[in-house]
Amino acid sequence: MSDKLFQIFVDKVTEHEDGSATYSFDLNNAALQSMAMYGLDIILRCAAYGVDIQDALDNISTLGGKDKSDE
């Protein structure tokens, strides 16, 4: 497995009676380092702007539905 490739594999899926599931992932070093870097980046940006991290993450889903003509 090359450390230059960003690779994330689903290792295990456990389904629960309520319809939810628990996932386990296997990441190579490049993916692990990138995720740590991006996680730290969003935490620092939220702190700098006084935004709750959960609010920032929830807001990402609204960006996907944004119409290009709105820009």
Helices and strands as residue ranges (DSSP letters): E 8-15, E 21-27, H 29-49, H 53-64, G 68-70
